[in-house]
Amino acid sequence: MATTSKAVQTSATPQKRHKTLPIQSTVSYIPGYPQKLFIYQLEASKYWWVRYFAAGKTLRKSTKTENKALAIAFAKHFFYDVGHKQEHGEALSQSSFALCAAAMLKAEAAKLERGELTKITYDNTKYRIDKLVLPYFKTKDVSAIDYFELESYLDTLSHHTPKLSLSTIGAYVGLVRKVLTYAARRGYIKSLPEFPRVGVKDVARGWFTTREYRRLWSAASRYIGKSIEVRKYKNDNGETETQYIDTRAPEKNKKGNLMRKVEMTEDMRRLIVFMANSYIRPTDIKFMKHKHVDVVRGEYTFLRLRIPTTKKHNAPITTMPKAVEVYEDIKAFHKAEGRASDDDYVFLPQYASRDYALKQFQRQFEIILWDTKLGNGADGEERTLYSLRHTCIMYRLLFGDGINTLYLARNARTSVEMIDRFYAKPLTGEMNVGMLQSRRRKRKIYDGDDEPATKITKV
């Protein structure tokens, strides 16, 4: 049998041969196998390589051996492995979805290193890719993913247990699009397939009424200094429930397994008031140091928060006057412990790990929500530590005099669209009946530049 093929012979002239092209004199076919399968050597590697043409693609792989007999055995195994993948609809080359997803995540990790991406965003992306994207697409070739494959995936998400919200389903489909976009940039596919639409319903952000806010603050005050056991157990219906037990209280009927102990702090009580008066996000707590805070006193009293960039926003935040009082109190509280220098964190400065500090606040707030039974709003919307930021924005919409939503959005490091879609959604006419029924004073408006021509009175 000949040892060269026409395709190989004409691939390059000896003078212009690239180091990754086969050395023609080394090309060897495998007896008893199609001529599309052969092994060869190249200048760029000391090992034998195998090449096989299948499904319209040229597949290449290093045998990782300099022994020709072992290379032939490797080629035979490679041949059957490719056949198995074809039979089961799996990707045959580097254009597999799994490899593209891994490469995309590597690019996202680089963005994280450059500060273009937050750690929580990267972690959420990786978690979702691993959880519900790769299990479905892992073995598929990106070039084989079309509208109908995506529609099938959407159907799988729709029947997932536990049930996923529309926004969560949309997020998963968005990650598939992100991987395929990356594949297109790498040249593995010529264009993106059409994606099925996922209708996402806007859900109002959870927030607290003034009465509920006072209940939160009172509960946080009562819990200062307490150590709470968090236990998980199965009820009679087989559902998982949580039990919270004050370790200093008389012995109770403890159930299930002890998950953790949560120490309730003074910082939690202060944080509730601070967030409801400062527009900050929970993630801002992790990074906010005393050097980021300016106390401004004049015609207006406020804090100027020069917090590091979050969600691509870096403008200073102007707080309500109450935030000044809380800040000065918490600074004095930690100053007694020697933790109030410019480079110390404002809240829970004793924790060097800021992810852990935020987790402690989330766990403490979870207990306060359980105690006050305020974990869900009137329409069932979930409330979390984030809801204190929503509360601050809602109070300005409700109680502010002539609030300009553009300035409000900029100060809260968000957009007018977000204010309208998610924050202003719960507002009703009755909440601002005074504004709706207000009347402008009569004004004289003239249509000329110098002399009053036709006098127009507007009401």
C-alpha positions in Angstrom: 0.0 0.0 0.0 1.3 3.5 -0.8 2.6 5.6 2.1 1.5 9.0 0.8 -1.7 10.5 -0.3 -2.5 13.1 -2.9 -3.8 15.5 -0.3 -0.6 15.2 1.7 1.7 15.4 -1.3 0.2 18.8 -2.5 -0.2 20.3 1.0 3.1 22.2 0.8 6.4 22.4 -1.0 9.5 21.3 0.8 10.8 24.9 0.8 7.6 26.3 2.4 6.7 23.3 4.7 5.3 24.4 8.0 6.6 22.6 11.1 3.1 21.3 11.9 2.6 19.6 8.5 3.2 15.9 8.0 6.7 14.9 6.8 5.6 13.0 3.6 8.2 10.3 4.0 6.8 9.3 7.4 3.1 9.0 6.4 1.9 5.5 7.2 -1.5 4.0 6.7 -3.0 1.4 8.9 -3.5 -2.0 7.2 -7.2 -3.0 7.2 -8.5 0.5 8.0 -9.7 3.4 5.7 -7.0 5.5 4.0 -8.5 8.5 5.8 -6.7 7.2 8.8 -2.9 7.4 9.0 0.0 8.3 11.3 2.8 10.7 10.5 5.6 12.7 12.0 6.2 16.5 11.9 9.0 18.8 12.6 7.3 20.5 15.6 7.1 17.3 17.7 9.1 14.3 18.5 6.0 12.1 18.7 4.0 10.3 16.1 0.6 11.9 15.2 -2.6 10.4 13.9 -4.9 12.0 11.4 -8.4 10.9 10.5 -11.1 12.6 8.3 -14.6 12.1 9.6 -17.9 14.0 9.5 -16.5 16.6 7.2 -13.6 17.4 9.7 -9.9 16.6 9.8 -9.1 15.2 13.2 -5.6 15.3 14.5 -4.1 14.0 17.8 -0.6 13.3 19.2 0.0 9.7 20.1 2.4 10.8 22.8 4.9 8.0 21.7 8.0 7.8 19.5 7.4 4.1 19.0 5.8 3.4 15.6 4.1 0.2 16.7 2.5 1.9 19.7 1.5 4.8 17.5 -0.3 2.3 15.2 -2.2 0.8 18.2 -3.1 4.3 19.3 -4.5 5.2 15.8 -6.7 2.1 15.9 -8.1 3.1 19.3 -8.6 6.6 18.0 -10.5 5.3 15.0 -13.0 3.4 17.2 -13.3 6.2 19.7 -14.3 8.6 16.8 -16.9 6.0 15.6 -18.3 5.7 19.1 -18.7 9.5 19.4 -20.4 9.7 16.0 -22.8 6.9 17.0 -23.8 8.7 20.2 -23.9 12.3 18.7 -20.8 13.5 20.7 -18.4 16.2 19.6 -15.4 14.9 17.6 -13.0 17.7 18.1 -11.9 20.8 20.1 -15.2 22.4 19.1 -17.0 20.4 21.8 -19.3 22.5 24.0 -17.4 21.4 27.1 -14.0 22.6 25.8 -15.6 25.9 24.6 -17.2 26.4 28.0 -13.9 25.8 29.7 -12.1 28.3 27.5 -14.8 30.9 28.0 -14.5 30.5 31.8 -10.8 30.9 31.5 -11.4 34.2 29.7 -13.8 35.2 32.4 -11.2 34.4 35.1 -8.8 36.7 33.3 -11.4 39.5 33.4 -11.7 38.8 37.2 -7.9 39.2 37.5 -8.0 42.5 35.6 -10.9 43.8 37.8 -13.4 43.9 34.9 -15.6 41.3 36.7 -16.6 40.8 40.3 -15.8 37.5 42.1 -19.5 36.9 42.8 -20.4 37.3 39.1 -17.6 34.8 38.1 -18.6 32.3 40.8 -22.2 32.5 39.8 -21.3 31.9 36.1 -19.1 28.9 36.9 -21.7 27.5 39.3 -24.5 27.6 36.7 -22.4 26.3 33.9 -21.5 23.3 36.0 -24.9 22.8 37.4 -27.4 22.8 34.5 -25.5 23.8 31.3 -22.7 21.2 31.0 -24.8 18.2 32.0 -27.0 18.8 28.9 -24.5 20.1 26.4 -21.2 18.6 27.6 -20.7 16.0 24.8 -22.3 18.1 22.0 -20.3 19.7 19.2 -21.1 23.5 19.1 -21.6 23.3 15.3 -24.5 20.9 15.9 -26.4 23.1 18.3 -29.4 24.7 16.5 -32.7 26.2 17.4 -34.4 22.9 18.0 -31.6 21.7 20.3 -31.9 25.0 22.3 -35.7 24.6 22.4 -35.2 21.1 23.8 -32.9 22.5 26.4 -35.4 25.2 27.3 -38.0 22.5 27.8 -35.7 20.6 30.1 -35.2 23.7 32.2 -39.0 24.2 32.3 -39.5 20.8 33.8 -36.6 21.0 36.3 -37.3 20.1 39.9 -37.4 22.3 42.0 -39.1 24.6 39.6 -37.0 27.4 38.2 -38.2 31.0 37.8 -38.4 32.6 34.4 -35.5 34.9 35.2 -33.3 31.9 36.3 -34.2 30.0 33.1 -33.3 33.1 31.1 -30.0 33.3 32.9 -29.1 29.7 31.9 -30.1 30.2 28.3 -28.0 33.4 28.4 -24.9 31.4 29.5 -25.4 29.0 26.6 -25.5 32.0 24.3 -22.3 33.2 25.9 -20.4 30.0 25.3 -21.6 29.8 21.6 -20.6 33.5 21.1 -17.1 32.6 22.4 -17.1 29.6 20.0 -18.0 31.9 17.1 -15.1 34.2 18.0 -12.8 31.3 17.9 -14.1 30.3 14.5 -15.7 27.0 15.6 -19.0 28.1 14.2 -19.8 30.7 11.5 -22.7 32.3 13.3 -25.0 32.0 16.3 -28.1 29.9 16.0 -31.5 31.5 16.6 -32.5 31.3 20.2 -36.0 30.6 21.5 -37.4 33.5 23.5 -37.8 33.3 27.2 -40.4 35.7 28.5 -39.2 37.2 31.8 -41.8 38.8 34.0 -40.5 41.7 36.1 -40.9 41.1 39.8 -40.9 44.0 42.3 -38.0 44.0 44.7 -38.7 43.1 48.2 -38.7 46.0 50.6 -40.0 46.9 54.1 -42.8 49.3 55.1 -41.9 51.8 57.9 -43.7 49.6 60.4 -41.9 46.5 59.3 -38.6 48.4 59.3 -39.1 49.3 63.0 -39.8 45.6 63.8 -36.5 44.6 62.1 -34.6 47.2 64.1 -36.2 46.1 67.4 -35.5 42.4 66.8 -31.9 43.2 65.9 -31.6 45.1 69.2 -33.0 42.2 71.2 -30.6 39.7 69.7 -27.4 41.6 70.3 -24.9 39.3 72.1 -27.0 36.1 71.6 -25.6 32.9 70.1 -28.1 31.1 67.9 -28.0 27.5 66.9 -29.3 26.7 63.4 -30.6 23.2 62.9 -32.1 21.4 59.9 -34.6 18.6 60.2 -37.3 16.7 58.2 -40.9 17.4 59.2 -43.7 14.8 59.0 -44.2 15.5 55.3 -40.5 14.8 54.6 -39.8 18.5 53.9 -36.7 20.2 55.3 -37.3 22.8 57.9 -35.0 25.1 60.0 -35.0 25.5 63.7 -33.3 28.5 65.5 -32.4 28.0 69.1 -31.0 30.6 71.6 -28.2 28.7 73.3 -28.6 30.8 76.5 -32.3 30.1 76.8 -33.8 27.2 78.7 -33.3 23.8 77.0 -35.6 23.3 74.1 -36.6 20.2 72.1 -33.7 20.3 69.6 -34.3 18.7 66.3 -32.1 17.5 63.5 -28.5 18.3 62.8 -26.6 21.4 64.1 -25.6 23.3 60.9 -23.9 26.3 62.6 -23.9 28.8 65.5 -24.5 32.4 64.6 -23.2 35.2 66.9 -25.6 38.2 66.8 -23.7 41.5 66.7 -24.1 45.2 67.4 -23.0 45.7 63.8 -26.2 44.0 62.5 -28.4 46.5 64.3 -26.4 49.4 62.9 -26.2 48.0 59.4 -30.0 47.8 59.2 -30.3 51.5 59.8 -27.3 52.4 57.7 -28.4 50.5 54.6 -31.9 51.9 54.8 -30.4 55.4 54.7 -27.5 55.0 52.3 -28.5 53.2 49.1 -25.6 50.7 49.3 -25.6 47.1 48.1 -24.7 44.3 50.5 -21.5 43.7 48.4 -20.5 47.3 49.2 -20.2 46.3 52.9 -17.3 44.0 52.0 -15.2 46.8 50.6 -16.2 49.9 52.5 -13.3 51.2 54.6 -13.2 54.4 56.7 -11.0 56.0 54.0 -14.0 55.7 51.6 -16.3 57.8 53.9 -16.4 61.6 54.1 -18.7 63.3 56.7 -20.1 66.5 55.1 -21.8 69.1 57.2 -23.2 72.4 55.9 -26.6 73.3 54.6 -27.1 69.6 54.3 -25.6 66.8 56.4 -24.7 63.6 54.7 -22.0 61.0 54.0 -20.1 61.0 50.8 -19.4 57.3 50.1 -16.5 56.8 47.7 -16.9 53.1 47.5 -14.9 51.0 45.0 -16.6 50.4 41.6 -19.6 48.0 41.8 -21.6 46.9 38.7 -19.5 49.3 36.6 -20.6 52.3 38.7 -18.1 54.4 40.5 -19.8 57.7 41.3 -19.9 58.8 45.0 -23.1 58.0 46.9 -24.8 60.7 48.9 -26.6 59.3 52.0 -29.5 60.5 54.2 -28.7 62.4 57.4 -29.4 59.4 59.6 -26.5 57.5 58.0 -24.1 60.1 59.5 -25.3 59.3 63.0 -25.0 55.6 62.5 -21.5 55.9 60.9 -20.2 57.9 63.8 -21.6 55.5 66.4 -20.2 52.4 64.7 -16.8 54.1 64.3 -16.7 55.0 68.0 -17.8 51.4 68.8 -14.9 49.8 66.9 -12.4 52.6 67.9 -12.5 51.2 71.4 -11.2 48.0 70.0 -8.5 49.7 67.9 -10.3 49.0 64.6 -11.2 52.4 63.3 -8.2 53.5 61.2 -8.6 54.7 57.6 -7.7 51.2 56.3 -10.1 49.3 58.7 -13.4 48.2 57.3 -16.5 50.0 58.6 -18.6 46.9 59.5 -17.2 43.7 61.1 -13.6 44.9 60.7 -12.4 41.9 62.8 -12.9 39.6 59.8 -10.1 39.7 57.2 -12.1 37.6 54.9 -14.7 40.0 53.6 -16.8 37.2 51.9 -17.0 35.6 55.4 -18.0 39.0 56.9 -20.9 39.4 54.4 -21.9 35.8 55.0 -22.2 36.5 58.8 -24.5 39.5 58.1 -26.6 37.4 55.8 -26.9 34.6 58.5 -27.8 37.1 61.2 -30.4 38.8 59.0 -31.9 35.5 58.2 -32.5 34.9 61.9 -34.1 38.4 62.3 -36.4 37.7 59.3 -37.4 34.4 60.9 -38.1 36.1 64.3 -40.2 38.9 62.7 -41.8 36.6 60.1 -40.9 39.2 57.5 -39.1 36.8 55.1 -41.7 37.4 52.4 -43.6 40.4 51.3 -47.4 40.8 50.8 -47.1 39.3 47.2 -44.7 36.5 48.3 -41.6 38.3 47.1 -38.5 37.1 48.9 -36.7 39.5 51.3 -33.0 39.4 52.0 -30.3 41.7 53.2 -30.5 43.3 49.7 -34.1 44.4 50.6 -32.7 47.1 52.9 -31.2 48.9 49.8 -34.6 48.5 48.0 -36.2 50.0 51.1 -34.0 53.1 51.0 -34.9 53.7 47.3 -38.6 53.1 47.9 -38.7 55.6 50.8 -37.3 58.3 48.5 -39.9 57.5 45.9 -42.6 57.5 48.5 -41.6 60.3 50.8 -39.3 62.5 48.7 -40.5 65.9 47.5 -40.3 66.0 43.7 -37.7 63.3 43.4 -35.9 63.2 40.1 -35.5 59.5 39.2 -32.4 60.2 37.1 -30.6 61.7 40.0 -31.9 59.0 42.3 -30.8 56.3 40.0 -27.3 57.8 39.6 -26.9 58.2 43.3 -28.0 54.6 43.9 -25.6 53.4 41.2 -28.3 52.0 39.1 -30.4 53.1 36.0 -33.7 54.8 35.5 -34.9 51.7 33.8 -34.2 49.6 36.8 -35.9 52.1 39.1 -39.0 52.0 36.9 -39.1 48.3 36.3 -38.3 47.0 39.7 -38.5 49.7 42.4 -41.4 51.9 41.3 -43.5 48.9 40.3 -45.2 48.6 43.7 -46.1 52.3 43.8 -49.9 53.1 43.6 -51.7 56.3 43.0 -52.9 56.4 46.6 -49.3 56.3 47.9 -48.7 59.7 46.2 -52.3 61.1 46.1 -51.0 64.5 47.3 -48.7 64.8 44.2 -51.4 63.5 41.9 -53.9 66.1 43.2 -51.4 69.0 43.3 -51.9 72.1 41.2 -49.4 74.4 39.7 -49.6 78.1 40.5 -50.9 80.3 37.7 -48.0 81.5 35.6 -47.9 84.1 32.9 -46.1 82.9 29.8 -45.4 85.2 26.8 -44.8 84.1 23.2 -42.6 87.1 22.3 -39.0 87.9 23.2 -39.1 91.5 24.3 -42.7 92.7 24.6 -45.6 90.6 25.8 -47.8 89.8 22.9 -50.5 87.3 23.5 -50.7 86.6 27.3 -51.2 82.9 28.0 -52.2 81.7 31.4 -51.6 78.0 32.3 -53.0 76.3 35.3 
